[in-house]
């Protein structure tokens, strides 16, 4: 799975969370494992996603 596909799944999960996943208490990690991703692959891709988005948010916030 590419990083772009991973991010698209994250956006889909966020859009559907209130109607589908909140009641079942399905977090994003569980959602991706249900889609067939291994826990190690999820951890790796999620760390990459968080690192890049953390930098982007902070660079915008601090005006870099």
C-alpha positions in Angstrom: 0.0 0.0 0.0 1.3 3.4 -0.9 1.4 6.3 1.6 -1.2 8.1 -0.6 -3.6 5.1 -0.3 -3.0 5.0 3.4 -3.9 8.7 3.7 -7.0 8.2 1.5 -8.2 5.4 3.9 -7.6 7.7 6.8 -9.8 10.4 5.2 -12.5 7.9 4.5 -12.4 6.6 8.1 -12.7 10.1 9.4 -15.7 10.9 7.2 -17.4 7.7 8.2 -16.4 7.7 11.9 -19.5 9.4 13.3 -22.0 7.3 11.4 -20.2 3.9 11.3 -17.2 3.4 13.5 -17.9 5.5 16.7 -20.7 3.1 17.9 -18.5 0.1 17.3 -15.5 1.8 18.9 -13.3 1.1 15.9 -10.1 3.2 15.8 -8.1 3.8 12.7 -5.6 1.0 13.5 -8.4 -1.6 13.8 -10.0 -0.2 10.7 -6.8 -0.7 8.7 -6.2 -4.2 10.1 -9.7 -5.1 9.1 -8.8 -3.9 5.6 -5.9 -6.5 5.5 -2.9 -4.4 6.6 -0.5 -6.1 9.1 0.1 -4.4 12.4 3.7 -3.8 11.6 2.9 -2.2 8.2 0.3 0.0 9.9 2.8 1.2 12.6 5.4 2.0 9.9 3.0 3.9 7.7 1.3 5.7 10.6 4.6 6.9 12.0 5.5 8.3 8.6 2.1 10.0 8.3 2.3 11.5 11.8 5.9 12.7 11.3 5.1 14.4 8.1 1.9 16.0 9.2 3.4 17.1 12.5 6.2 18.9 10.7 3.7 20.5 8.2 1.4 21.7 11.0 4.2 23.1 13.0 6.0 24.7 10.1 2.7 26.5 9.1 2.0 27.4 12.7 5.4 28.9 13.3 5.5 30.5 9.8 8.5 28.5 8.5 
